[in-house]
Amino acid sequence: MSDATLHNATQDPDDFAVSISDSIESFIVAVTEVAKGDEPDSAVPFLLLEISQLLLTGGRLGAHEDFVPDERYEPDIGPEADVDELRERFATLLDPVDVYSEVFDPYVPRSEPVASRISDDLADIITDLRHGLAHYRAGRVSEALWWWQFSYLSNWGPTASAALRALQSLVAHVRLDQPLVELDGLDTDSDVTGDEERLAEEAGRVMAAEIAGPLGLRGS
């Protein structure tokens, strides 16, 4: 189904729901496989591709008119699946480039950069997606679409966008043969309220060549 028909009142909503759910399930399966670490040399390029495709799905959800669930209160889906192991696997796989600097909201004047982790981002994204998938698999299609749309706008969309920017920047540093700045000592628990000079003082230097091989990135 073409995205141009998203607002067509005569379209079959099940077609849209199937497309969205297939894309989300594909992302979860693919990223979970990457986390196993069987092919560390392709981890970063593969994540770049998968998150890019997921954000296309998110864009379709964001462009669609608001979904309304059938029930007033969200049905219980049971306990959430634990993502700590996946988070830890990615933290190990992506070391030393897991931590990056991000501006939380580009429309807030003079926003200060905050420290984020790609491993945390991926775990949070998958948690949101699985939540909606549980509704979908239980036959609550409208609830699933509402959740995926709402959480795209409020959480997993901005999180995926930030992670994609970090991964794209990482690939660019390596392919363009530019030294990569490591946020040495900067962590997600740090109080990052300083300006760019403070970040520069905290930063250590890591040559892109040191991470290109292990992460599957090759200079041109």
TIBAKE-567593 format. One line per field, with one value per residue (C-alpha): residue in one letter; x, y, z. Coordinates in steps of 0.1 Angstrom, whole numbers, plus 5000, padded with zeros to 4 digits. Example, Ala and Ser with C-alpha at 12.3 -4.5 7.8 and 13.67 -1.06 7.14 Angstrom:
# TIBAKE-567593
resn = A|S
u = 5123|5137
v = 4955|4989
w = 5078|5071
//
This chain:
# TIBAKE-567593
resn = M|S|D|A|T|L|H|N|A|T|Q|D|P|D|D|F|A|V|S|I|S|D|S|I|E|S|F|I|V|A|V|T|E|V|A|K|G|D|E|P|D|S|A|V|P|F|L|L|L|E|I|S|Q|L|L|L|T|G|G|R|L|G|A|H|E|D|F|V|P|D|E|R|Y|E|P|D|I|G|P|E|A|D|V|D|E|L|R|E|R|F|A|T|L|L|D|P|V|D|V|Y|S|E|V|F|D|P|Y|V|P|R|S|E|P|V|A|S|R|I|S|D|D|L|A|D|I|I|T|D|L|R|H|G|L|A|H|Y|R|A|G|R|V|S|E|A|L|W|W|W|Q|F|S|Y|L|S|N|W|G|P|T|A|S|A|A|L|R|A|L|Q|S|L|V|A|H|V|R|L|D|Q|P|L|V|E|L|D|G|L|D|T|D|S|D|V|T|G|D|E|E|R|L|A|E|E|A|G|R|V|M|A|A|E|I|A|G|P|L|G|L|R|G|S
u = 5000|5013|5020|5000|4968|4973|4944|4920|4889|4882|4915|4916|4932|4943|4967|4984|4985|5001|5027|5036|5037|5058|5083|5085|5089|5116|5135|5133|5145|5173|5186|5184|5206|5232|5233|5245|5278|5284|5293|5309|5325|5292|5274|5275|5265|5238|5223|5225|5204|5179|5172|5168|5142|5124|5122|5105|5078|5077|5072|5042|5027|5034|5019|4987|4957|4954|4945|4918|4919|4887|4890|4891|4919|4948|4945|4972|4998|5016|5052|5075|5103|5137|5161|5190|5210|5205|5215|5247|5256|5253|5273|5301|5298|5299|5326|5343|5317|5286|5284|5276|5264|5229|5206|5173|5150|5163|5135|5144|5166|5202|5197|5227|5240|5234|5251|5233|5242|5233|5229|5203|5186|5183|5169|5144|5132|5127|5108|5083|5080|5074|5048|5027|5035|5020|4987|4989|4995|4965|4943|4940|4951|4937|4955|4987|4986|4977|5006|5031|5020|5019|5053|5068|5059|5068|5098|5110|5109|5132|5154|5158|5165|5193|5208|5207|5225|5252|5257|5257|5283|5304|5304|5312|5342|5357|5348|5361|5392|5385|5397|5369|5364|5358|5337|5362|5347|5313|5286|5248|5250|5271|5257|5264|5255|5286|5292|5311|5344|5337|5329|5361|5381|5365|5370|5399|5412|5406|5417|5390|5415|5414|5377|5372|5383|5364|5332|5332|5340|5365|5379|5376
v = 5000|5034|5059|5084|5065|5066|5090|5072|5063|5034|5016|4984|4992|4956|4960|4989|4971|4940|4961|4980|4948|4930|4958|4960|4923|4922|4949|4931|4898|4914|4936|4907|4887|4915|4915|4879|4892|4865|4890|4920|4933|4942|4955|4992|4992|4967|4988|5019|5001|4985|5018|5037|5012|5013|5051|5048|5027|5053|5081|5062|5060|5097|5108|5088|5103|5094|5058|5053|5020|5000|5000|5030|5014|4995|4958|4941|4924|4907|4911|4929|4908|4915|4934|4937|4910|4926|4960|4945|4927|4959|4978|4952|4950|4988|4997|5022|5041|5033|5067|5097|5133|5143|5174|5161|5186|5207|5232|5241|5273|5268|5231|5215|5182|5151|5118|5088|5052|5034|5002|5019|5033|4999|4983|5010|5009|4972|4974|4998|4978|4945|4961|4970|4936|4918|4936|4928|4891|4891|4904|4939|4956|4991|4990|4980|5007|5033|5022|5022|5056|5072|5057|5067|5103|5102|5079|5053|5077|5104|5076|5059|5092|5100|5066|5068|5102|5087|5057|5078|5101|5071|5058|5093|5097|5064|5067|5103|5094|5119|5114|5104|5122|5099|5113|5102|5102|5114|5089|5088|5093|5125|5159|5174|5211|5227|5242|5229|5239|5217|5188|5194|5194|5160|5145|5121|5114|5081|5075|5061|5034|5019|5011|5006|4970|4956|4974|4965|5000|5005|5037|5045
w = 5000|4990|5018|4997|5006|5043|5048|5024|5043|5020|5027|5046|5080|5083|5054|5071|5104|5089|5071|5103|5125|5099|5099|5136|5141|5115|5133|5166|5151|5132|5161|5185|5161|5159|5197|5198|5185|5159|5132|5151|5120|5105|5136|5131|5094|5100|5129|5107|5081|5105|5124|5091|5080|5114|5112|5079|5097|5124|5098|5084|5119|5126|5093|5099|5116|5153|5161|5187|5207|5211|5249|5272|5294|5281|5286|5307|5285|5314|5325|5301|5286|5302|5279|5303|5285|5252|5266|5281|5249|5229|5255|5251|5213|5208|5233|5231|5209|5229|5246|5225|5230|5220|5222|5236|5220|5191|5196|5231|5229|5241|5249|5265|5251|5272|5273|5258|5251|5219|5239|5261|5231|5214|5246|5251|5214|5215|5248|5233|5201|5220|5241|5210|5194|5224|5218|5181|5187|5211|5184|5197|5165|5172|5206|5190|5164|5190|5212|5184|5172|5206|5217|5183|5190|5227|5231|5205|5176|5192|5207|5173|5156|5181|5178|5140|5141|5163|5140|5109|5125|5135|5099|5085|5109|5097|5060|5058|5078|5105|5141|5164|5197|5226|5255|5280|5315|5302|5311|5312|5350|5347|5353|5319|5321|5307|5273|5244|5260|5290|5267|5249|5281|5291|5257|5248|5213|5197|5161|5138|5127|5161|5159|5122|5121|5151|5141|5104|5091|5064|5051|5014
//
